[in-house]
Amino acid sequence: MTDLSNFIKAPIDESEPILVSLSALQHYAFCPRQCALIHNEQA
């Protein structure tokens, strides 16, 4: 059974900007799947 607690989040307050790290952008440019595997673990 997978742990879904990392995927369930409270609604985002629209007044807060969503910050994306430069390393996440670099990983996504190279391989979106690899980016998800690396950065979703930190959620």
CHARMM internal coordinates of N, CA and C (Angstrom, degrees):
IC EDIT
DIST 1 N 1 CA 1.4482
DIST 1 CA 1 C 1.5316
ANGL 1 N 1 CA 1 C 108.51
DIST 1 C 2 N 1.3253
ANGL 1 CA 1 C 2 N 116.18
DIHE 1 N 1 CA 1 C 2 N 135.07
DIST 2 N 2 CA 1.4573
ANGL 1 C 2 N 2 CA 119.28
DIHE 1 CA 1 C 2 N 2 CA -178.97
DIST 2 CA 2 C 1.5211
ANGL 2 N 2 CA 2 C 110.98
DIHE 1 C 2 N 2 CA 2 C -87.26
DIST 2 C 3 N 1.3032
ANGL 2 CA 2 C 3 N 114.94
DIHE 2 N 2 CA 2 C 3 N 152.76
DIST 3 N 3 CA 1.4625
ANGL 2 C 3 N 3 CA 121.07
DIHE 2 CA 2 C 3 N 3 CA 178.34
DIST 3 CA 3 C 1.5273
ANGL 3 N 3 CA 3 C 108.13
DIHE 2 C 3 N 3 CA 3 C -89.50
DIST 3 C 4 N 1.3192
ANGL 3 CA 3 C 4 N 117.04
DIHE 3 N 3 CA 3 C 4 N 111.80
DIST 4 N 4 CA 1.4575
ANGL 3 C 4 N 4 CA 121.03
DIHE 3 CA 3 C 4 N 4 CA -176.44
DIST 4 CA 4 C 1.5206
ANGL 4 N 4 CA 4 C 113.30
DIHE 3 C 4 N 4 CA 4 C -92.77
DIST 4 C 5 N 1.3181
ANGL 4 CA 4 C 5 N 117.93
DIHE 4 N 4 CA 4 C 5 N 2.61
DIST 5 N 5 CA 1.4641
ANGL 4 C 5 N 5 CA 119.56
DIHE 4 CA 4 C 5 N 5 CA -177.17
DIST 5 CA 5 C 1.5257
ANGL 5 N 5 CA 5 C 111.85
DIHE 4 C 5 N 5 CA 5 C -63.41
DIST 5 C 6 N 1.3405
ANGL 5 CA 5 C 6 N 118.24
DIHE 5 N 5 CA 5 C 6 N -28.16
DIST 6 N 6 CA 1.4647
ANGL 5 C 6 N 6 CA 120.50
DIHE 5 CA 5 C 6 N 6 CA 178.35
DIST 6 CA 6 C 1.5205
ANGL 6 N 6 CA 6 C 112.06
DIHE 5 C 6 N 6 CA 6 C -71.81
DIST 6 C 7 N 1.3297
ANGL 6 CA 6 C 7 N 117.21
DIHE 6 N 6 CA 6 C 7 N -22.24
DIST 7 N 7 CA 1.4533
ANGL 6 C 7 N 7 CA 120.42
DIHE 6 CA 6 C 7 N 7 CA -175.21
DIST 7 CA 7 C 1.5228
ANGL 7 N 7 CA 7 C 112.66
DIHE 6 C 7 N 7 CA 7 C -97.32
DIST 7 C 8 N 1.3167
ANGL 7 CA 7 C 8 N 117.45
DIHE 7 N 7 CA 7 C 8 N -13.62
DIST 8 N 8 CA 1.4581
ANGL 7 C 8 N 8 CA 121.15
DIHE 7 CA 7 C 8 N 8 CA -179.14
DIST 8 CA 8 C 1.5210
ANGL 8 N 8 CA 8 C 108.07
DIHE 7 C 8 N 8 CA 8 C -97.92
DIST 8 C 9 N 1.3168
ANGL 8 CA 8 C 9 N 115.93
DIHE 8 N 8 CA 8 C 9 N 115.96
DIST 9 N 9 CA 1.4580
ANGL 8 C 9 N 9 CA 120.21
DIHE 8 CA 8 C 9 N 9 CA -177.77
DIST 9 CA 9 C 1.5148
ANGL 9 N 9 CA 9 C 109.44
DIHE 8 C 9 N 9 CA 9 C -130.32
DIST 9 C 10 N 1.3109
ANGL 9 CA 9 C 10 N 114.99
DIHE 9 N 9 CA 9 C 10 N 158.45
DIST 10 N 10 CA 1.4619
ANGL 9 C 10 N 10 CA 120.49
DIHE 9 CA 9 C 10 N 10 CA 175.03
DIST 10 CA 10 C 1.5287
ANGL 10 N 10 CA 10 C 108.59
DIHE 9 C 10 N 10 CA 10 C -68.80
DIST 10 C 11 N 1.3138
ANGL 10 CA 10 C 11 N 117.80
DIHE 10 N 10 CA 10 C 11 N 155.19
DIST 11 N 11 CA 1.4739
ANGL 10 C 11 N 11 CA 119.93
DIHE 10 CA 10 C 11 N 11 CA 177.68
DIST 11 CA 11 C 1.5258
ANGL 11 N 11 CA 11 C 110.77
DIHE 10 C 11 N 11 CA 11 C -56.74
DIST 11 C 12 N 1.3120
ANGL 11 CA 11 C 12 N 115.31
DIHE 11 N 11 CA 11 C 12 N 142.64
DIST 12 N 12 CA 1.4621
ANGL 11 C 12 N 12 CA 121.23
DIHE 11 CA 11 C 12 N 12 CA -178.47
DIST 12 CA 12 C 1.5279
ANGL 12 N 12 CA 12 C 109.22
DIHE 11 C 12 N 12 CA 12 C -77.41
DIST 12 C 13 N 1.3051
ANGL 12 CA 12 C 13 N 115.44
DIHE 12 N 12 CA 12 C 13 N 131.41
DIST 13 N 13 CA 1.4583
ANGL 12 C 13 N 13 CA 121.00
DIHE 12 CA 12 C 13 N 13 CA 174.65
DIST 13 CA 13 C 1.5277
ANGL 13 N 13 CA 13 C 107.33
DIHE 12 C 13 N 13 CA 13 C -74.57
DIST 13 C 14 N 1.3100
ANGL 13 CA 13 C 14 N 117.98
DIHE 13 N 13 CA 13 C 14 N 121.95
DIST 14 N 14 CA 1.4624
ANGL 13 C 14 N 14 CA 121.12
DIHE 13 CA 13 C 14 N 14 CA -174.57
DIST 14 CA 14 C 1.5199
ANGL 14 N 14 CA 14 C 113.51
DIHE 13 C 14 N 14 CA 14 C -67.78
DIST 14 C 15 N 1.3186
ANGL 14 CA 14 C 15 N 118.24
DIHE 14 N 14 CA 14 C 15 N -14.12
DIST 15 N 15 CA 1.4612
ANGL 14 C 15 N 15 CA 119.60
DIHE 14 CA 14 C 15 N 15 CA 178.01
DIST 15 CA 15 C 1.5318
ANGL 15 N 15 CA 15 C 111.44
DIHE 14 C 15 N 15 CA 15 C -79.32
DIST 15 C 16 N 1.3321
ANGL 15 CA 15 C 16 N 117.15
DIHE 15 N 15 CA 15 C 16 N -14.77
DIST 16 N 16 CA 1.4680
ANGL 15 C 16 N 16 CA 121.86
DIHE 15 CA 15 C 16 N 16 CA 178.50
DIST 16 CA 16 C 1.5216
ANGL 16 N 16 CA 16 C 110.07
DIHE 15 C 16 N 16 CA 16 C -92.44
DIST 16 C 17 N 1.3313
ANGL 16 CA 16 C 17 N 118.57
DIHE 16 N 16 CA 16 C 17 N 128.55
DIST 17 N 17 CA 1.4676
ANGL 16 C 17 N 17 CA 119.08
DIHE 16 CA 16 C 17 N 17 CA 175.57
DIST 17 CA 17 C 1.5342
ANGL 17 N 17 CA 17 C 110.25
DIHE 16 C 17 N 17 CA 17 C -72.90
DIST 17 C 18 N 1.3151
ANGL 17 CA 17 C 18 N 116.35
DIHE 17 N 17 CA 17 C 18 N 149.55
DIST 18 N 18 CA 1.4643
ANGL 17 C 18 N 18 CA 121.32
DIHE 17 CA 17 C 18 N 18 CA 176.13
DIST 18 CA 18 C 1.5263
ANGL 18 N 18 CA 18 C 106.96
DIHE 17 C 18 N 18 CA 18 C -90.33
DIST 18 C 19 N 1.3235
ANGL 18 CA 18 C 19 N 116.59
DIHE 18 N 18 CA 18 C 19 N 118.29
DIST 19 N 19 CA 1.4549
ANGL 18 C 19 N 19 CA 121.23
DIHE 18 CA 18 C 19 N 19 CA -177.77
DIST 19 CA 19 C 1.5228
ANGL 19 N 19 CA 19 C 110.13
DIHE 18 C 19 N 19 CA 19 C -93.21
DIST 19 C 20 N 1.3273
ANGL 19 CA 19 C 20 N 115.54
DIHE 19 N 19 CA 19 C 20 N 132.97
DIST 20 N 20 CA 1.4606
ANGL 19 C 20 N 20 CA 121.78
DIHE 19 CA 19 C 20 N 20 CA 177.96
DIST 20 CA 20 C 1.5206
ANGL 20 N 20 CA 20 C 107.09
DIHE 19 C 20 N 20 CA 20 C -123.79
DIST 20 C 21 N 1.3198
ANGL 20 CA 20 C 21 N 116.32
DIHE 20 N 20 CA 20 C 21 N 127.50
DIST 21 N 21 CA 1.4636
ANGL 20 C 21 N 21 CA 119.36
DIHE 20 CA 20 C 21 N 21 CA -178.38
DIST 21 CA 21 C 1.5312
ANGL 21 N 21 CA 21 C 110.74
DIHE 20 C 21 N 21 CA 21 C -72.95
DIST 21 C 22 N 1.3253
ANGL 21 CA 21 C 22 N 115.54
DIHE 21 N 21 CA 21 C 22 N 154.25
DIST 22 N 22 CA 1.4615
ANGL 21 C 22 N 22 CA 119.85
DIHE 21 CA 21 C 22 N 22 CA 178.01
DIST 22 CA 22 C 1.5221
ANGL 22 N 22 CA 22 C 111.28
DIHE 21 C 22 N 22 CA 22 C -62.67
DIST 22 C 23 N 1.3201
ANGL 22 CA 22 C 23 N 117.06
DIHE 22 N 22 CA 22 C 23 N -35.86
DIST 23 N 23 CA 1.4658
ANGL 22 C 23 N 23 CA 119.06
DIHE 22 CA 22 C 23 N 23 CA 179.71
DIST 23 CA 23 C 1.5267
ANGL 23 N 23 CA 23 C 110.61
DIHE 22 C 23 N 23 CA 23 C -64.88
DIST 23 C 24 N 1.3392
ANGL 23 CA 23 C 24 N 117.22
DIHE 23 N 23 CA 23 C 24 N -35.53
DIST 24 N 24 CA 1.4634
ANGL 23 C 24 N 24 CA 119.99
DIHE 23 CA 23 C 24 N 24 CA 177.38
DIST 24 CA 24 C 1.5270
ANGL 24 N 24 CA 24 C 110.33
DIHE 23 C 24 N 24 CA 24 C -65.21
DIST 24 C 25 N 1.3316
ANGL 24 CA 24 C 25 N 117.00
DIHE 24 N 24 CA 24 C 25 N -40.60
DIST 25 N 25 CA 1.4673
ANGL 24 C 25 N 25 CA 119.92
DIHE 24 CA 24 C 25 N 25 CA 178.06
DIST 25 CA 25 C 1.5249
ANGL 25 N 25 CA 25 C 111.26
DIHE 24 C 25 N 25 CA 25 C -64.58
DIST 25 C 26 N 1.3275
ANGL 25 CA 25 C 26 N 116.84
DIHE 25 N 25 CA 25 C 26 N -40.54
DIST 26 N 26 CA 1.4643
ANGL 25 C 26 N 26 CA 120.34
DIHE 25 CA 25 C 26 N 26 CA 178.25
DIST 26 CA 26 C 1.5232
ANGL 26 N 26 CA 26 C 110.99
DIHE 25 C 26 N 26 CA 26 C -64.60
DIST 26 C 27 N 1.3284
ANGL 26 CA 26 C 27 N 116.95
DIHE 26 N 26 CA 26 C 27 N -44.01
DIST 27 N 27 CA 1.4586
ANGL 26 C 27 N 27 CA 119.72
DIHE 26 CA 26 C 27 N 27 CA 178.24
DIST 27 CA 27 C 1.5240
ANGL 27 N 27 CA 27 C 110.57
DIHE 26 C 27 N 27 CA 27 C -62.81
DIST 27 C 28 N 1.3307
ANGL 27 CA 27 C 28 N 117.19
DIHE 27 N 27 CA 27 C 28 N -41.13
DIST 28 N 28 CA 1.4675
ANGL 27 C 28 N 28 CA 120.90
DIHE 27 CA 27 C 28 N 28 CA -178.90
DIST 28 CA 28 C 1.5265
ANGL 28 N 28 CA 28 C 111.12
DIHE 27 C 28 N 28 CA 28 C -65.38
DIST 28 C 29 N 1.3341
ANGL 28 CA 28 C 29 N 117.01
DIHE 28 N 28 CA 28 C 29 N -39.46
DIST 29 N 29 CA 1.4629
ANGL 28 C 29 N 29 CA 120.66
DIHE 28 CA 28 C 29 N 29 CA 179.00
DIST 29 CA 29 C 1.5254
ANGL 29 N 29 CA 29 C 110.73
DIHE 28 C 29 N 29 CA 29 C -63.55
DIST 29 C 30 N 1.3310
ANGL 29 CA 29 C 30 N 116.45
DIHE 29 N 29 CA 29 C 30 N -36.30
DIST 30 N 30 CA 1.4615
ANGL 29 C 30 N 30 CA 120.90
DIHE 29 CA 29 C 30 N 30 CA -179.99
DIST 30 CA 30 C 1.5199
ANGL 30 N 30 CA 30 C 111.33
DIHE 29 C 30 N 30 CA 30 C -77.18
DIST 30 C 31 N 1.3386
ANGL 30 CA 30 C 31 N 116.42
DIHE 30 N 30 CA 30 C 31 N -47.51
DIST 31 N 31 CA 1.4667
ANGL 30 C 31 N 31 CA 120.62
DIHE 30 CA 30 C 31 N 31 CA -176.45
DIST 31 CA 31 C 1.5311
ANGL 31 N 31 CA 31 C 109.27
DIHE 30 C 31 N 31 CA 31 C -162.68
DIST 31 C 32 N 1.3428
ANGL 31 CA 31 C 32 N 118.07
DIHE 31 N 31 CA 31 C 32 N 106.66
DIST 32 N 32 CA 1.4671
ANGL 31 C 32 N 32 CA 120.31
DIHE 31 CA 31 C 32 N 32 CA -179.24
DIST 32 CA 32 C 1.5301
ANGL 32 N 32 CA 32 C 113.47
DIHE 31 C 32 N 32 CA 32 C -56.96
DIST 32 C 33 N 1.3223
ANGL 32 CA 32 C 33 N 117.20
DIHE 32 N 32 CA 32 C 33 N -35.99
DIST 33 N 33 CA 1.4706
ANGL 32 C 33 N 33 CA 120.08
DIHE 32 CA 32 C 33 N 33 CA 179.71
DIST 33 CA 33 C 1.5255
ANGL 33 N 33 CA 33 C 110.58
DIHE 32 C 33 N 33 CA 33 C -65.14
DIST 33 C 34 N 1.3263
ANGL 33 CA 33 C 34 N 116.28
DIHE 33 N 33 CA 33 C 34 N -45.17
DIST 34 N 34 CA 1.4666
ANGL 33 C 34 N 34 CA 120.41
DIHE 33 CA 33 C 34 N 34 CA 178.44
DIST 34 CA 34 C 1.5285
ANGL 34 N 34 CA 34 C 110.33
DIHE 33 C 34 N 34 CA 34 C -61.90
DIST 34 C 35 N 1.3187
ANGL 34 CA 34 C 35 N 116.85
DIHE 34 N 34 CA 34 C 35 N -40.30
DIST 35 N 35 CA 1.4635
ANGL 34 C 35 N 35 CA 121.09
DIHE 34 CA 34 C 35 N 35 CA 177.99
DIST 35 CA 35 C 1.5219
ANGL 35 N 35 CA 35 C 110.39
DIHE 34 C 35 N 35 CA 35 C -59.13
DIST 35 C 36 N 1.3140
ANGL 35 CA 35 C 36 N 116.99
DIHE 35 N 35 CA 35 C 36 N -45.96
DIST 36 N 36 CA 1.4652
ANGL 35 C 36 N 36 CA 120.61
DIHE 35 CA 35 C 36 N 36 CA 179.82
DIST 36 CA 36 C 1.5213
ANGL 36 N 36 CA 36 C 110.90
DIHE 35 C 36 N 36 CA 36 C -62.51
DIST 36 C 37 N 1.3222
ANGL 36 CA 36 C 37 N 116.99
DIHE 36 N 36 CA 36 C 37 N -42.77
DIST 37 N 37 CA 1.4621
ANGL 36 C 37 N 37 CA 120.25
DIHE 36 CA 36 C 37 N 37 CA -179.07
DIST 37 CA 37 C 1.5274
ANGL 37 N 37 CA 37 C 111.47
DIHE 36 C 37 N 37 CA 37 C -64.19
DIST 37 C 38 N 1.3113
ANGL 37 CA 37 C 38 N 117.00
DIHE 37 N 37 CA 37 C 38 N -38.89
DIST 38 N 38 CA 1.4645
ANGL 37 C 38 N 38 CA 120.70
DIHE 37 CA 37 C 38 N 38 CA -177.74
DIST 38 CA 38 C 1.5240
ANGL 38 N 38 CA 38 C 111.60
DIHE 37 C 38 N 38 CA 38 C -76.56
DIST 38 C 39 N 1.3197
ANGL 38 CA 38 C 39 N 117.34
DIHE 38 N 38 CA 38 C 39 N -48.11
DIST 39 N 39 CA 1.4620
ANGL 38 C 39 N 39 CA 120.84
DIHE 38 CA 38 C 39 N 39 CA -168.58
DIST 39 CA 39 C 1.5215
ANGL 39 N 39 CA 39 C 114.36
DIHE 38 C 39 N 39 CA 39 C -90.84
DIST 39 C 40 N 1.3152
ANGL 39 CA 39 C 40 N 119.79
DIHE 39 N 39 CA 39 C 40 N -21.15
DIST 40 N 40 CA 1.4669
ANGL 39 C 40 N 40 CA 120.30
DIHE 39 CA 39 C 40 N 40 CA 177.98
DIST 40 CA 40 C 1.5183
ANGL 40 N 40 CA 40 C 111.68
DIHE 39 C 40 N 40 CA 40 C -72.57
DIST 40 C 41 N 1.3135
ANGL 40 CA 40 C 41 N 117.94
DIHE 40 N 40 CA 40 C 41 N -22.63
DIST 41 N 41 CA 1.4579
ANGL 40 C 41 N 41 CA 120.84
DIHE 40 CA 40 C 41 N 41 CA 177.77
DIST 41 CA 41 C 1.5226
ANGL 41 N 41 CA 41 C 111.11
DIHE 40 C 41 N 41 CA 41 C -66.66
DIST 41 C 42 N 1.3242
ANGL 41 CA 41 C 42 N 117.34
DIHE 41 N 41 CA 41 C 42 N -23.27
DIST 42 N 42 CA 1.4600
ANGL 41 C 42 N 42 CA 121.53
DIHE 41 CA 41 C 42 N 42 CA -177.87
DIST 42 CA 42 C 1.5171
ANGL 42 N 42 CA 42 C 112.24
DIHE 41 C 42 N 42 CA 42 C -89.97
DIST 42 C 43 N 1.3350
ANGL 42 CA 42 C 43 N 117.70
DIHE 42 N 42 CA 42 C 43 N 0.38
DIST 43 N 43 CA 1.4760
ANGL 42 C 43 N 43 CA 121.02
DIHE 42 CA 42 C 43 N 43 CA -177.23
DIST 43 CA 43 C 1.5066
ANGL 43 N 43 CA 43 C 111.56
DIHE 42 C 43 N 43 CA 43 C -69.65
END
COOR INIT
IC SEED 1 N 1 CA 1 C
IC BUILD
